[in-house]
Amino acid sequence: MTLKDRILADAHRVFMNPGHFAETHTWNGKEFDCVLDGEVAIKKKNANAIDLSWDNNVTETMIYTPLEGFPEPRTVQPNEHIFLDGKPMKILQVQEDGGMLGILVMSDEPKGWIE
């Protein structure tokens, strides 16, 4: 078994394991296992990249999921509009690396309300 095979197996055994980090969510109504990172805007801000975290009506979330378990069709493009867990989202960025998809989505829902 090569190092690449071991790393890929470890990603599925630990990182994408629902017993460890992965959770089941829905993508346009279809279930799939993924890891959501809601702190991506903070990380980008600290790296001095352009971000939208200053806007109270914008929430960015990074989705990590194996390509093989991603709902069909697997053609994901920036600027598409999708539903993640029933909430409307816009795809900002897509990257594939070693069989894993990284999808950055943005929601226009308010982060919080003052009553």
N, C-alpha and C positions, 0 to 999 in steps of 0.2 A: 504494500500500500504506500503510495507516494505521500509526501507532505501535503500536497494540494488536496488529495483525497481525504486525508485525516482532518484537515481544517474544515472542509465542507461537511464531513460527517459530524464533527463536533458542533458546527453551527446548527445543524438540524437536531442533534441529540440534546443540546443544552439551550442555545439561544432561541430556537424556534419550537421548543418543547413547551406545550401548554402547562406542564407541571412546574416549569421554571420561570420563563419570561414571557412567552407568547400568550396571547389571548385571542378568543374568537370574536371577530367583528364582521360587519356586512359591507360589501362593496356593491352598490347598485342592487341591493336585496339578496346577494349571494354570499354565503358564509365563507370565511377564510381565516387562517391563523396568521397573526402578525404581531409585531411589537411596535407600539406607538410611542413616539418621543415628542412630548409637548413642549420641551424646553429648547427646541432647535432655534427659536428666535433669540433667546438669551445667549446661546452659544455664538450665533452669528454676530450679535451686537458686540460681544466681547472680542471678536476677531476683527472688528471694524468693517464688517461687510454691511451692505445696504439691507435693512430689514424694515418690517412694518409693525414692530412691536409697540411703537408709540401710539398707534391707532387703537382706541378702545374697542372698535368694532371689527377688528381683524384678529384671528387666531391662526397661527401656523402650526401644523403637525407633520412630523416626518413619520412615514410608514415604512417599516422594514418587513419584507415577506419573501419567502422562496418563490421563484418564478414558477416552479412546477406545481405549486398549490394555489396559484393565483387564479381567480375566476376568469372564465372565457368571456369575451375575447381578450387576449393578453397584450394587445396593442394599446399601450397607454401613452398619451401624448400631452405635453404641456398645453394649457389653455382649455382643456376639456373640462366639462362640468360633470360631476359625479355625485353620488350620495354615499357617504360613509356613515354607517349606523343610522341611516334615515335623515342625516343632516346634509344640506347642499354644500358642496365644496368645489373649489376650482383647483386643478392641478397646476402647480407652478414649475415643478422640476421632476424629471425622471432620470434615474441612473440604474444601470444593471452592471453587476460585478460578481463574477463567480457563481452565477445561478441565483443571486439575491437581487431583489428589486428594492430600490430606495425611492420613495415617492413623496415629494413635498406638496402638501395640500394647504389651502387657505379657506377659512370660513369667515363669512361676513356677519356672523352672529355676535351680539354684544358679549363681552367677557363677564359683565356683571351689572346689576341694577342697584340703584339706591332707592329705597322705599321710604 
